[in-house]
Amino acid sequence: DLPGRVTESTMINGPLIVGLGEVLWDMFPNRARFGGALANYVCSVAGLGGNTVSVAMVTAVGVDPFGDHAVATLEKQGVDIRFIQRSQQPTGQVKVQIDGTGAATYDFAPDVAWDSLMWTEDLEALARRADVVCFGTLAQRSELSRRTILHFLSCVRQTATKVLDVNLRPPHYSLETVLHSLQMADVLKLNEEELPVIATLCRCSGNHLDVLRQLVDRFDLKLVALTRGERGSLLVRGSQISEFPGIPTEVMDTVGAGDAFTAAMTLGMLRNQALSEMNERASQVASYVCSQVGAAPDIPARLAALFGGSPGFA
């Protein structure tokens, strides 16, 4: 076996965390960069958790150089690549524009590989082993991938945790997709641009905290996280609330910061961190990602150490 290759014999016995959704390339005016919310998520989980967790990616890429490079990138990060399907459709791409504040807008190519995610027996076996599954709404824009994603979630054990990082990308979602995803989820993460949209779709009202509490009650959620950029984050779990003010950061770009927050929060849940500790540590990770160029930068040892991972990347 190649050094670092994840095989059956080298799979870790720790919790199995699965990313279920899109892998794509962020196409900037002058370069292409590996990305996709769920790809960023699994790379961050693997970097933070090190050899204490198993991380697998379920997606589809094309039989093309971008697909080859995506698979190689995930494998190098320590992600199990055996559940990545190869499609006759091209590997996903998105045109990214970054404004003066570092905020990004996205234009997604249609009819790409992750729109054709097929159901297989291997996926059923993986679903039944998973301890955490993270998913979003973007990869559900096609009927085929939506059916596969929802079927995967329906096969997950009752004791497993389903994390919805809602990742609304107009016009690639519908009321039905959002509501069905919320009904399947145990944990919800959203940002302050997505909150009013979700509030309207779900007929919630009031301030941020009011809306989060209504979502917890309506969908029986174990945890809800609202990220607010430089203004920090708000977590609600049962009657507990944690508000973290944010960390002053010289922002290079914000791409991938929310995915890294979700990754850190996932590990915090598995480590039974106190809500305030979970919030602060996830914010530290997101702040670091904002300070770097790239959606899934190598995780430094000081951050991996917060989650009990091996040194990550120095």
C-alpha positions in Angstrom: 0.0 0.0 0.0 1.1 3.6 -0.6 2.2 5.5 2.5 -0.7 7.3 4.1 -3.3 5.4 1.9 -6.4 4.6 3.9 -7.2 0.9 3.5 -9.3 -1.6 5.4 -6.3 -2.6 7.4 -5.3 0.9 8.4 -8.8 2.3 9.2 -8.9 3.8 12.6 -11.3 2.4 15.3 -12.4 5.9 16.5 -15.7 7.5 15.5 -16.5 7.3 11.8 -17.4 10.7 10.3 -18.9 10.9 6.8 -19.2 13.9 4.5 -22.1 13.5 2.1 -22.3 15.9 -0.8 -20.3 18.0 -3.2 -16.6 18.1 -4.2 -15.8 20.7 -6.7 -13.2 23.2 -7.9 -13.4 26.9 -7.0 -12.6 28.8 -10.2 -11.1 32.2 -9.4 -10.2 34.7 -12.1 -6.6 33.6 -12.0 -6.5 30.1 -10.5 -8.5 26.9 -9.7 -8.7 25.7 -6.1 -10.0 22.5 -4.5 -13.3 23.0 -2.5 -16.9 22.2 -2.0 -18.6 22.5 1.4 -18.5 18.8 2.3 -15.0 18.4 0.9 -13.8 21.3 3.1 -15.6 19.7 6.0 -14.0 16.3 5.8 -10.5 17.8 5.2 -11.0 20.0 8.4 -12.2 17.0 10.4 -9.3 14.9 9.3 -6.8 17.7 10.0 -8.2 18.4 13.5 -9.0 14.8 14.5 -5.9 13.2 13.2 -5.6 9.5 14.0 -8.4 9.6 16.6 -11.2 9.6 13.9 -12.0 7.9 10.6 -13.2 10.3 7.9 -14.9 9.2 4.7 -16.2 11.2 1.7 -19.3 10.2 -0.3 -19.5 12.1 -3.6 -19.0 11.8 -7.3 -16.3 13.3 -9.5 -15.7 13.1 -13.2 -13.3 10.9 -15.2 -11.1 14.0 -15.8 -8.0 15.7 -14.4 -10.0 17.8 -11.9 -11.6 14.5 -10.6 -8.2 12.8 -10.3 -6.7 15.8 -8.5 -9.8 16.0 -6.1 -9.4 12.3 -5.1 -5.7 12.7 -4.6 -6.2 15.8 -2.5 -8.7 14.1 -0.2 -6.5 11.0 0.1 -3.5 13.2 1.0 -5.5 14.8 3.8 -6.3 11.4 5.3 -9.9 11.0 4.0 -11.2 7.5 3.0 -11.7 7.8 -0.8 -13.3 4.4 -1.4 -16.8 5.8 -1.6 -16.1 8.5 -4.2 -17.9 7.5 -7.5 -16.5 8.3 -10.9 -19.1 9.8 -13.2 -19.4 10.5 -17.0 -20.4 14.0 -16.0 -17.6 16.5 -15.5 -16.1 17.2 -12.0 -18.0 20.1 -10.4 -16.8 23.7 -10.8 -18.0 27.0 -9.4 -17.0 30.5 -10.4 -16.0 32.4 -7.3 -15.9 36.2 -7.0 -14.4 37.8 -3.9 -15.3 41.3 -2.9 -13.3 43.9 -1.1 -14.3 42.5 2.3 -13.2 39.0 1.5 -16.9 37.8 1.1 -17.6 35.4 -1.8 -20.3 34.9 -4.4 -20.7 31.6 -6.3 -21.9 30.6 -9.7 -22.2 26.8 -9.9 -21.8 24.8 -13.2 -24.9 22.7 -14.0 -25.1 18.9 -14.6 -21.8 17.9 -13.0 -20.6 14.7 -11.4 -22.0 15.3 -7.9 -25.5 15.7 -9.4 -25.4 12.0 -10.4 -24.6 10.3 -7.0 -25.8 6.7 -7.2 -27.1 4.5 -4.5 -24.9 1.4 -3.9 -24.7 -1.5 -1.4 -21.3 0.0 -0.3 -23.1 3.2 0.7 -25.6 1.3 2.8 -22.9 -0.5 4.7 -21.1 2.8 5.3 -24.3 4.5 6.5 -24.9 1.8 9.1 -21.3 2.2 10.4 -21.3 6.0 10.6 -21.3 7.9 13.9 -21.7 11.3 12.3 -23.0 12.3 8.9 -22.7 15.8 7.6 -24.8 17.0 4.6 -26.2 20.1 3.0 -28.8 21.3 0.5 -26.6 22.1 -2.5 -25.9 18.5 -3.5 -29.6 17.8 -3.3 -30.4 20.1 -6.3 -30.7 17.1 -8.6 -33.4 14.5 -8.0 -30.9 11.6 -8.3 -28.4 12.9 -5.7 -31.2 14.0 -3.4 -32.7 10.5 -3.4 -29.3 9.0 -2.7 -28.5 11.5 0.1 -31.9 11.0 1.8 -31.6 7.2 1.5 -28.2 7.3 3.1 -29.5 9.4 6.0 -32.5 7.0 6.4 -30.0 4.1 6.8 -28.0 5.7 9.6 -28.3 4.2 13.1 -30.5 6.0 15.6 -27.5 6.6 17.8 -25.6 8.4 15.0 -25.7 12.2 14.6 -26.9 13.8 11.4 -25.5 17.3 10.9 -27.1 19.7 8.5 -24.8 22.5 7.4 -27.6 24.2 5.4 -25.3 25.9 2.9 -28.1 27.7 0.9 -26.9 28.7 -2.6 -29.7 30.4 -4.6 -31.4 29.1 -6.7 -30.2 25.6 -5.8 -32.7 24.8 -3.1 -36.4 24.4 -2.6 -38.8 24.7 0.4 -39.3 20.9 0.2 -35.5 20.2 0.3 -34.9 22.6 3.2 -37.8 21.2 5.3 -37.0 17.6 4.6 -33.4 18.1 5.5 -34.3 19.8 8.8 -36.6 17.0 9.6 -33.8 14.5 9.1 -31.2 16.5 11.0 -30.1 16.3 14.7 -27.8 19.3 14.5 -28.1 22.5 12.4 -25.5 25.0 11.4 -26.3 28.2 9.4 -25.0 31.7 8.9 -26.6 35.0 9.4 -27.4 35.4 5.7 -29.2 32.1 5.8 -31.1 32.7 9.0 -33.8 35.1 7.7 -34.3 32.7 4.7 -34.8 29.7 6.9 -36.9 31.8 9.3 -39.3 32.7 6.4 -39.4 29.2 5.0 -40.2 27.8 8.5 -42.4 30.6 9.6 -40.3 31.6 12.6 -40.2 35.1 14.0 -38.3 37.3 16.5 -34.6 37.9 17.0 -31.8 35.5 16.2 -32.1 33.7 19.5 -35.9 33.4 19.2 -35.6 31.9 15.7 -32.9 29.4 16.8 -35.1 28.3 19.8 -38.1 27.9 17.5 -36.0 25.7 15.1 -34.8 23.6 18.0 -38.4 23.0 19.2 -40.0 22.5 15.8 -37.4 20.0 14.5 -36.3 18.5 17.8 -32.7 19.5 17.2 -30.0 18.6 19.7 -27.9 21.7 18.8 -28.1 24.7 16.5 -25.2 27.0 15.6 -25.4 30.4 14.0 -22.2 31.9 12.6 -22.0 35.7 12.3 -18.7 36.4 10.6 -16.5 38.8 12.6 -19.3 39.1 15.2 -18.8 35.6 16.4 -21.3 32.8 16.9 -24.3 31.7 18.8 -25.0 28.1 19.9 -28.2 26.8 21.4 -28.5 23.3 23.0 -31.6 22.6 25.0 -31.9 25.4 27.6 -28.2 26.2 27.2 -26.9 29.2 25.2 -23.4 30.1 24.3 -22.5 33.4 22.6 -18.9 33.9 21.5 -17.9 37.4 20.4 -15.5 36.4 17.6 -11.8 36.7 17.1 -10.2 39.7 15.4 -8.7 38.3 12.2 -6.9 39.7 9.2 -9.2 38.1 6.6 -7.6 36.6 3.5 -10.8 35.0 2.4 -13.9 33.5 4.1 -14.2 30.5 1.8 -14.3 27.3 3.9 -14.5 29.1 7.3 -18.0 27.9 8.0 -17.2 24.4 7.0 -14.2 24.4 9.4 -16.5 25.7 12.1 -18.9 22.8 11.5 -15.9 20.3 11.6 -14.7 21.6 14.9 -18.2 21.6 16.3 -18.6 18.0 15.2 -15.4 17.0 17.1 -16.5 19.0 20.1 -19.7 17.1 20.3 -17.9 13.8 20.0 -15.5 14.9 22.8 -18.4 16.0 25.0 -17.1 19.5 25.2 -19.0 22.1 27.2 -21.1 24.4 24.9 -18.9 27.5 25.6 -15.7 25.5 25.0 -17.1 24.0 21.8 -18.1 27.5 20.5 -14.7 29.1 21.4 -12.7 26.3 19.8 -14.8 26.2 16.6 -14.4 29.9 16.4 -10.6 29.6 16.7 -10.5 27.1 13.8 -12.8 29.3 11.6 -10.7 32.3 12.4 -7.5 30.5 11.3 -9.1 29.4 8.0 -10.1 33.0 7.3 -6.5 34.1 7.8 -5.3 31.7 5.2 -5.6 31.5 1.4 -7.7 28.4 0.5 -10.8 26.8 1.8 -9.1 23.8 3.5 -5.6 24.9 4.6 -3.4 22.5 6.5 -4.3 22.5 10.2 -1.5 23.6 12.5 -0.6 21.4 15.5 -1.8 24.0 18.1 -5.3 23.7 16.8 -5.3 19.9 16.3 -4.2 19.6 19.9 -7.4 21.3 21.1 -9.3 18.3 19.7 -7.0 15.5 20.8 -5.8 14.9 17.3 -2.3 14.0 16.4 -0.2 17.0 15.5 -2.2 17.7 12.3 0.2 19.6 10.0 3.0 21.6 11.5 
